[in-house]
Amino acid sequence: MLRGSVGLSELSIPHNALGPYGAASLAPAVAASASLLTLDLGSNGLGDSGVVALVSALSSGMEEHARLV
């Protein structure tokens, strides 16, 4: 989906009822997008587990991109 995206700098998908499972599914693709600067997932009912999945994936993605630079 977003993997390997070169020019995506903003992803805004609020109010889509992603829930925790949707957030967990989206997390690896978001983390793999080196150019993503802004992520808006407001009002998606992510829950604690969805937020943890996103933060974990983004943290590991940032570490990986820092090593590549």
Disulfide bonds with the S-S distance in Angstrom:
none
